[in-house]
Amino acid sequence: MNAAPLSKVFCIPAPLTLDSGQVLEGGEIGYETYGTLAADASNAVLVCHALTGDQYLASPHPITGKPGWWERMVGPGKPIDTNRHFVICANVIGSCMGSTGPVSIAPDGAPYAMRFPVITIRDMVRGLVALLDGMGIARLHAVVGGSMGGMQALSLAANWPERAARVLVIASTARHSAQNIAFHEVGRQAIMADPAWAGGDYYALDAKPDNGLAVARMAAHITYLSEAGLTEKFGRRLQDREAKGFGFDAEFQVESYLRYQGSGFTRRFDANSYLYITRAMDYYDIAEEHGGKLADAFAGTSARFCLVSFDTDWLYPTAESRHIVHALNAAGAKVSFVELSAPHGHDSFLLPHDQLDRVVKGFVE
């Protein structure tokens, strides 16, 4: 039988030594579980979220009230079937939905703000491994992730190879490119240029850097879409008007859409967390962590891998997935790969896609 979702907070019992050399003490991980863990803990599936995601994988978001970000994929009888699998989704450290991050209270009683240590994707996974240890799960049936979630899945496979039997990576990469870093820097500068950012110490103030965070979200959101998708959805159509107004209101539908995305985002996300998580993604380079050769990161792995890309994803294009597949082949790993056709760009992994559903169901089962 499928158990109802459970929301919990896990207190990491030991200090986490981070890639920066700093130590995070008293860290907490907010997480949700779905389904029932088998007596031998053999049916656990860890789903890792993307940059602005959270643990509300298949249950309503407590702030927005919207359905979970992958509700169509996770649940009874769905591709990741919670009648069969015990599914875990945890908020990464550095974020703002229950895990320790800049908004959390430091030992001195004030929010960490910019005193929070700079983290990496591997640090996020250190937190996830601590959670799995606390739950008594030595080896996952599968780890699944899209975008930044795929980075976490690859990092787990590279650095803790015994912890997952299957690794499913969707619309992701083994390292952040110069273009990826450039887009993130635009977003960070938008936040830090907002006077309300106040050097990151805005938590006790009335004003928050919502304008900067909204612009950061708008810039990033463009990278999640495709030109064809934007043209099909919006074209050059005007918003609620018959003619151009010759001003700077949101006259085009695409402008109105981006402003809506930006303003809505500020309701549920913390600006400092956005700085920290984007920086973690920029530092991400699995080959660099393993002597400069990506194949060496997976040497001797016994896990099965599946890589999925989308033909309109220009943020993490198919070439990035092929690069990982070639490295896994060189390492002698068992790997399958598929490029799926979808009009929606990078965000295709979050949207209805029958072929993706079949791939996920077939691989996870």
BAROFI-528464 format. One record per residue (C-alpha): residue number from 1; x, y, z. Coordinates in pm, 1 decimal, m for minus. Each point is the difference from the previous one (the first is absolute). Layout:
N
{rec NUM,{X,Y,Z}}
...
***
This chain:
365
{rec 1,{0.0,0.0,0.0}}
{rec 2,{113.0,354.4,m66.4}}
{rec 3,{60.4,216.5,306.9}}
{rec 4,{m91.7,369.1,3.5}}
{rec 5,{285.0,250.4,m47.4}}
{rec 6,{194.6,75.6,313.5}}
{rec 7,{184.9,329.7,53.3}}
{rec 8,{287.7,m9.1,243.3}}
{rec 9,{321.3,173.8,99.7}}
{rec 10,{317.3,m203.0,53.6}}
{rec 11,{269.8,135.4,230.5}}
{rec 12,{341.2,m95.2,m136.0}}
{rec 13,{172.0,m154.8,303.7}}
{rec 14,{361.9,75.0,m95.3}}
{rec 15,{159.2,316.9,m136.6}}
{rec 16,{21.3,11.8,m382.2}}
{rec 17,{346.9,81.9,m129.7}}
{rec 18,{m55.9,191.9,m322.9}}
{rec 19,{206.9,27.9,m317.3}}
{rec 20,{97.5,352.9,103.5}}
{rec 21,{163.2,m138.6,314.8}}
{rec 22,{m264.5,156.9,220.8}}
{rec 23,{m216.0,m210.5,229.6}}
{rec 24,{m377.5,17.4,26.2}}
{rec 25,{m118.2,m96.5,346.1}}
{rec 26,{m354.9,m73.7,102.7}}
{rec 27,{m119.8,m31.3,m357.4}}
{rec 28,{m358.6,m98.1,m73.3}}
{rec 29,{m162.9,m157.8,m304.3}}
{rec 30,{m367.2,54.3,m80.9}}
{rec 31,{m142.5,m296.7,m187.3}}
{rec 32,{m310.8,m189.8,m101.5}}
{rec 33,{m57.8,m370.7,m49.3}}
{rec 34,{m264.6,m184.8,m199.0}}
{rec 35,{m85.7,m366.9,24.5}}
{rec 36,{130.3,m257.2,246.5}}
{rec 37,{359.5,m107.3,54.3}}
{rec 38,{53.2,m373.9,m39.1}}
{rec 39,{125.3,m193.7,300.2}}
{rec 40,{338.4,m41.9,m168.4}}
{rec 41,{m2.9,365.1,m125.2}}
{rec 42,{43.4,m126.2,m356.7}}
{rec 43,{m272.2,208.4,m166.7}}
{rec 44,{122.4,354.5,74.0}}
{rec 45,{7.0,249.5,m286.1}}
{rec 46,{160.3,341.7,56.4}}
{rec 47,{m130.5,277.9,m225.3}}
{rec 48,{223.1,308.8,m8.7}}
{rec 49,{m147.8,340.8,m79.0}}
{rec 50,{116.7,275.9,m233.8}}
{rec 51,{127.8,350.2,83.8}}
{rec 52,{m324.1,155.4,121.3}}
{rec 53,{m169.9,m325.5,97.4}}
{rec 54,{m65.1,m144.3,341.9}}
{rec 55,{m113.6,m310.9,181.6}}
{rec 56,{m364.8,45.6,m103.7}}
{rec 57,{34.6,m252.1,m277.1}}
{rec 58,{m353.4,m136.1,m17.0}}
{rec 59,{m191.3,191.7,265.0}}
{rec 60,{m139.0,356.8,3.1}}
{rec 61,{253.5,274.8,60.6}}
{rec 62,{m65.5,157.7,341.2}}
{rec 63,{55.6,357.2,m124.7}}
{rec 64,{m148.6,1.3,m348.7}}
{rec 65,{m253.3,m278.7,39.3}}
{rec 66,{99.9,m130.7,m342.6}}
{rec 67,{42.6,m373.8,m65.9}}
{rec 68,{336.9,m157.4,62.8}}
{rec 69,{258.0,71.1,m268.1}}
{rec 70,{4.0,m362.3,m127.0}}
{rec 71,{m341.8,m113.9,110.4}}
{rec 72,{m70.8,m143.2,m343.9}}
{rec 73,{305.4,m229.4,33.2}}
{rec 74,{m17.7,m117.9,362.6}}
{rec 75,{m291.5,m174.2,166.8}}
{rec 76,{m206.2,m319.0,6.2}}
{rec 77,{8.9,m163.7,m343.2}}
{rec 78,{209.9,282.6,m148.3}}
{rec 79,{341.6,m44.7,m167.6}}
{rec 80,{169.8,17.2,340.7}}
{rec 81,{m259.2,m215.7,172.9}}
{rec 82,{m38.7,66.9,372.2}}
{rec 83,{m192.7,m325.6,37.5}}
{rec 84,{332.4,m171.8,m75.3}}
{rec 85,{266.3,252.4,94.3}}
{rec 86,{80.8,210.9,304.2}}
{rec 87,{71.1,342.3,m149.5}}
{rec 88,{207.5,265.0,175.9}}
{rec 89,{38.3,361.9,m107.6}}
{rec 90,{210.0,236.2,211.5}}
{rec 91,{58.6,373.1,m12.6}}
{rec 92,{372.1,61.6,m58.5}}
{rec 93,{212.4,183.3,253.6}}
{rec 94,{32.4,364.2,m99.1}}
{rec 95,{m366.8,16.2,m97.8}}
{rec 96,{m288.4,154.3,189.5}}
{rec 97,{m273.3,m261.3,43.3}}
{rec 98,{100.8,m169.3,322.9}}
{rec 99,{366.7,m82.3,m57.1}}
{rec 100,{278.5,206.3,150.6}}
{rec 101,{89.4,298.6,m216.7}}
{rec 102,{59.0,376.2,13.3}}
{rec 103,{m345.9,64.3,148.4}}
{rec 104,{63.8,m244.0,287.4}}
{rec 105,{96.1,113.8,345.7}}
{rec 106,{371.1,m29.5,71.4}}
{rec 107,{137.4,m103.5,341.4}}
{rec 108,{21.1,367.6,102.9}}
{rec 109,{m377.7,39.7,m33.4}}
{rec 110,{m3.9,207.2,m322.0}}
{rec 111,{m64.4,m120.5,m354.8}}
{rec 112,{309.7,m127.0,m178.8}}
{rec 113,{m64.5,227.5,m299.3}}
{rec 114,{330.5,35.3,m187.1}}
{rec 115,{190.2,m163.2,285.8}}
{rec 116,{m133.7,m334.0,m119.6}}
{rec 117,{288.5,m201.2,m149.1}}
{rec 118,{19.7,m22.9,m376.2}}
{rec 119,{m105.9,m349.6,m102.7}}
{rec 120,{35.8,m232.5,m297.9}}
{rec 121,{m220.3,m263.8,m160.9}}
{rec 122,{215.6,m261.5,173.2}}
{rec 123,{m71.6,170.8,333.3}}
{rec 124,{m372.1,m22.3,m72.1}}
{rec 125,{43.8,m373.1,m60.1}}
{rec 126,{194.1,m32.8,325.4}}
{rec 127,{m315.8,119.4,170.6}}
{rec 128,{m210.8,m250.8,m194.6}}
{rec 129,{236.0,m284.9,92.0}}
{rec 130,{m28.2,99.4,366.8}}
{rec 131,{m378.7,m16.0,m36.6}}
{rec 132,{16.0,m345.8,m159.0}}
{rec 133,{227.1,m117.6,281.5}}
{rec 134,{m247.9,132.7,253.2}}
{rec 135,{m280.6,m190.2,m172.6}}
{rec 136,{199.7,m324.3,m4.7}}
{rec 137,{19.0,m11.4,m381.1}}
{rec 138,{339.9,m133.9,m104.4}}
{rec 139,{m75.9,m39.4,m370.4}}
{rec 140,{m269.5,167.2,m203.8}}
{rec 141,{m202.2,m192.0,m252.6}}
{rec 142,{38.9,312.8,m214.5}}
{rec 143,{96.6,365.0,8.0}}
{rec 144,{m184.7,223.7,m246.2}}
{rec 145,{49.9,365.3,m86.9}}
{rec 146,{m58.6,258.8,m268.7}}
{rec 147,{214.4,310.8,m57.1}}
{rec 148,{175.1,78.6,331.4}}
{rec 149,{m160.3,m317.8,130.5}}
{rec 150,{189.7,m189.0,m267.7}}
{rec 151,{320.4,163.1,120.2}}
{rec 152,{m69.2,m133.5,348.3}}
{rec 153,{m72.0,m346.7,m137.4}}
{rec 154,{330.5,m1.7,m191.3}}
{rec 155,{188.4,132.8,301.0}}
{rec 156,{m141.8,m277.6,216.6}}
{rec 157,{102.1,m259.7,m259.2}}
{rec 158,{350.2,144.2,m34.5}}
{rec 159,{77.4,59.4,367.1}}
{rec 160,{m212.0,m262.7,177.8}}
{rec 161,{m16.6,m272.8,m268.6}}
{rec 162,{m133.2,m265.0,234.0}}
{rec 163,{m307.4,202.0,97.7}}
{rec 164,{m220.4,m44.1,m311.8}}
{rec 165,{m71.7,m297.2,m225.9}}
{rec 166,{m158.0,214.1,m273.5}}
{rec 167,{75.6,358.4,m101.7}}
{rec 168,{m247.1,188.5,m221.3}}
{rec 169,{120.6,341.1,m121.8}}
{rec 170,{m238.5,219.7,m200.0}}
{rec 171,{86.8,324.4,m183.2}}
{rec 172,{323.8,51.6,187.8}}
{rec 173,{377.2,27.6,m35.1}}
{rec 174,{330.9,m102.6,157.2}}
{rec 175,{120.2,357.0,34.1}}
{rec 176,{m125.6,355.6,m34.6}}
{rec 177,{105.8,175.1,m319.6}}
{rec 178,{115.6,359.3,m36.9}}
{rec 179,{m342.5,88.0,m142.7}}
{rec 180,{m175.0,m157.8,299.1}}
{rec 181,{221.0,194.5,239.4}}
{rec 182,{m61.2,321.3,m193.2}}
{rec 183,{m377.5,m25.0,31.9}}
{rec 184,{29.6,m69.3,371.9}}
{rec 185,{225.0,301.2,46.4}}
{rec 186,{m259.8,225.2,m161.8}}
{rec 187,{m253.0,m124.1,253.9}}
{rec 188,{233.0,42.8,295.5}}
{rec 189,{89.9,352.1,m104.4}}
{rec 190,{m369.7,87.3,m32.0}}
{rec 191,{m55.0,m110.9,360.1}}
{rec 192,{305.9,173.9,139.5}}
{rec 193,{m80.2,321.8,m188.6}}
{rec 194,{m339.8,20.6,171.3}}
{rec 195,{38.8,259.3,280.8}}
{rec 196,{m221.5,m217.1,219.8}}
{rec 197,{258.1,m279.3,m11.8}}
{rec 198,{192.6,196.0,264.7}}
{rec 199,{310.3,m213.0,m30.4}}
{rec 200,{m210.7,m305.9,66.4}}
{rec 201,{m118.5,119.0,343.1}}
{rec 202,{m362.2,67.7,m91.3}}
{rec 203,{m179.2,m255.8,216.3}}
{rec 204,{m88.8,245.7,277.9}}
{rec 205,{m92.4,277.6,m245.0}}
{rec 206,{m339.8,84.0,m145.6}}
{rec 207,{127.6,m1.2,m358.2}}
{rec 208,{139.0,m309.6,m169.1}}
{rec 209,{197.9,m9.3,m326.2}}
{rec 210,{m306.1,m124.0,m185.9}}
{rec 211,{62.0,216.1,m307.0}}
{rec 212,{349.1,m139.7,m49.0}}
{rec 213,{m110.9,m355.9,66.9}}
{rec 214,{m286.8,36.5,m247.3}}
{rec 215,{238.7,118.4,m273.0}}
{rec 216,{234.1,m289.8,78.7}}
{rec 217,{m289.2,m242.3,m37.3}}
{rec 218,{m111.5,160.9,m325.6}}
{rec 219,{347.0,m31.2,m152.3}}
{rec 220,{35.3,m360.6,110.9}}
{rec 221,{m348.9,m94.8,m114.0}}
{rec 222,{83.8,97.4,m357.4}}
{rec 223,{274.6,m266.0,2.8}}
{rec 224,{m251.4,m267.3,103.6}}
{rec 225,{m210.3,54.6,m312.1}}
{rec 226,{60.9,m38.3,m372.6}}
{rec 227,{m32.8,260.8,m273.7}}
{rec 228,{m257.6,m216.2,m176.6}}
{rec 229,{m194.8,m42.7,321.8}}
{rec 230,{m1.1,372.6,71.9}}
{rec 231,{m104.2,79.3,m355.6}}
{rec 232,{m280.8,m254.8,7.6}}
{rec 233,{m127.9,114.4,338.7}}
{rec 234,{39.3,376.3,m34.6}}
{rec 235,{137.5,106.6,m337.0}}
{rec 236,{m12.1,378.2,m19.8}}
{rec 237,{m354.6,16.7,131.5}}
{rec 238,{m94.6,296.9,215.1}}
{rec 239,{m133.8,m34.9,353.9}}
{rec 240,{m352.8,133.1,60.4}}
{rec 241,{23.1,270.5,m266.1}}
{rec 242,{m68.9,49.1,m367.5}}
{rec 243,{295.1,226.8,m83.5}}
{rec 244,{346.3,88.6,125.4}}
{rec 245,{m4.1,251.1,284.2}}
{rec 246,{343.6,149.6,m72.3}}
{rec 247,{104.2,m36.5,362.7}}
{rec 248,{170.4,m246.0,233.8}}
{rec 249,{m287.1,m191.1,150.5}}
{rec 250,{m16.0,m372.3,m72.9}}
{rec 251,{m151.9,39.4,m346.3}}
{rec 252,{96.7,m338.1,m143.8}}
{rec 253,{m140.6,m322.5,140.5}}
{rec 254,{348.9,m140.3,51.1}}
{rec 255,{92.2,304.3,213.8}}
{rec 256,{m307.9,m45.6,214.5}}
{rec 257,{77.3,m370.7,38.8}}
{rec 258,{356.8,63.7,115.2}}
{rec 259,{m110.6,265.4,248.4}}
{rec 260,{m256.9,m242.4,138.3}}
{rec 261,{267.4,m267.4,36.1}}
{rec 262,{232.3,242.3,175.6}}
{rec 263,{m251.9,143.7,245.3}}
{rec 264,{m141.7,m341.2,88.2}}
{rec 265,{345.9,m137.1,69.9}}
{rec 266,{73.5,259.0,268.4}}
{rec 267,{m288.2,m136.3,209.5}}
{rec 268,{166.9,m335.8,52.1}}
{rec 269,{375.2,44.8,m35.7}}
{rec 270,{278.0,179.8,184.6}}
{rec 271,{235.5,229.7,m190.7}}
{rec 272,{310.6,m105.6,192.2}}
{rec 273,{m82.9,m366.1,m59.4}}
{rec 274,{m13.8,79.4,m370.8}}
{rec 275,{352.1,144.6,21.5}}
{rec 276,{135.3,m303.9,183.2}}
{rec 277,{m163.1,m267.5,m211.6}}
{rec 278,{94.6,158.2,m332.9}}
{rec 279,{358.0,30.3,122.6}}
{rec 280,{m2.6,m368.6,98.6}}
{rec 281,{m112.0,m89.2,m352.3}}
{rec 282,{273.7,216.6,m151.6}}
{rec 283,{268.0,m181.0,204.1}}
{rec 284,{m133.5,m337.4,m115.5}}
{rec 285,{248.3,m196.6,m212.7}}
{rec 286,{16.2,m373.7,67.3}}
{rec 287,{307.2,m54.9,m218.5}}
{rec 288,{190.1,272.2,185.9}}
{rec 289,{m84.2,m173.7,328.9}}
{rec 290,{157.2,m321.5,m130.0}}
{rec 291,{329.9,108.4,m148.6}}
{rec 292,{m135.2,153.3,m320.0}}
{rec 293,{m134.1,m313.4,m171.9}}
{rec 294,{m373.5,m62.1,18.8}}
{rec 295,{29.8,m376.1,m58.5}}
{rec 296,{214.6,m27.7,312.8}}
{rec 297,{m291.0,129.7,207.0}}
{rec 298,{m194.9,m317.0,m80.7}}
{rec 299,{281.3,m256.7,m6.5}}
{rec 300,{m115.0,m331.4,141.1}}
{rec 301,{m362.4,103.1,48.7}}
{rec 302,{m256.5,m279.6,13.7}}
{rec 303,{m300.6,228.3,m45.8}}
{rec 304,{m219.7,6.1,m309.6}}
{rec 305,{m35.4,343.9,m157.8}}
{rec 306,{m261.8,157.3,m223.1}}
{rec 307,{47.9,342.8,m158.8}}
{rec 308,{m286.8,196.0,m156.6}}
{rec 309,{26.7,324.1,m197.9}}
{rec 310,{m244.3,214.7,m200.3}}
{rec 311,{62.4,122.8,m351.9}}
{rec 312,{m107.9,359.8,76.0}}
{rec 313,{193.6,35.0,328.3}}
{rec 314,{270.3,259.3,m61.9}}
{rec 315,{84.5,44.7,368.9}}
{rec 316,{131.3,m358.1,34.0}}
{rec 317,{m6.6,m120.8,m361.4}}
{rec 318,{22.0,m359.7,m113.6}}
{rec 319,{375.6,30.8,m53.8}}
{rec 320,{40.7,32.8,377.9}}
{rec 321,{m181.3,m329.7,58.9}}
{rec 322,{199.4,m171.5,m274.9}}
{rec 323,{320.7,115.7,168.9}}
{rec 324,{m109.5,m174.4,320.6}}
{rec 325,{m102.7,m313.5,m191.0}}
{rec 326,{340.1,m20.1,m169.9}}
{rec 327,{174.0,32.1,337.3}}
{rec 328,{m219.0,m273.1,148.3}}
{rec 329,{75.2,m223.6,m298.8}}
{rec 330,{370.8,62.8,50.6}}
{rec 331,{m39.4,m97.5,364.9}}
{rec 332,{m173.6,m324.4,m98.5}}
{rec 333,{m330.1,102.0,159.0}}
{rec 334,{m339.7,m129.5,m108.1}}
{rec 335,{m169.8,299.0,m160.5}}
{rec 336,{m292.7,78.6,m228.2}}
{rec 337,{m76.6,331.7,m163.9}}
{rec 338,{m293.7,157.6,m178.4}}
{rec 339,{m61.3,341.7,m152.2}}
{rec 340,{m368.7,86.6,7.3}}
{rec 341,{m176.9,247.8,m224.6}}
{rec 342,{m190.3,272.9,183.1}}
{rec 343,{m84.7,361.7,m86.9}}
{rec 344,{41.4,145.2,347.8}}
{rec 345,{377.1,14.9,45.8}}
{rec 346,{167.5,m79.0,330.2}}
{rec 347,{m326.4,2.2,195.0}}
{rec 348,{m124.5,m297.4,m202.6}}
{rec 349,{89.3,m237.7,283.6}}
{rec 350,{m257.8,172.3,221.5}}
{rec 351,{m280.3,m6.4,m256.7}}
{rec 352,{m219.4,m283.6,m127.2}}
{rec 353,{197.8,m225.5,m232.1}}
{rec 354,{m114.4,m358.1,m64.0}}
{rec 355,{337.9,m119.3,m125.8}}
{rec 356,{177.4,135.4,307.3}}
{rec 357,{m256.5,m172.3,220.0}}
{rec 358,{74.1,m331.8,m169.9}}
{rec 359,{376.0,45.3,35.3}}
{rec 360,{m25.7,87.0,369.1}}
{rec 361,{m242.4,m284.3,76.1}}
{rec 362,{205.6,m255.8,m188.9}}
{rec 363,{331.5,99.9,155.0}}
{rec 364,{m114.8,45.7,359.3}}
{rec 365,{m191.2,m326.7,5.6}}
***
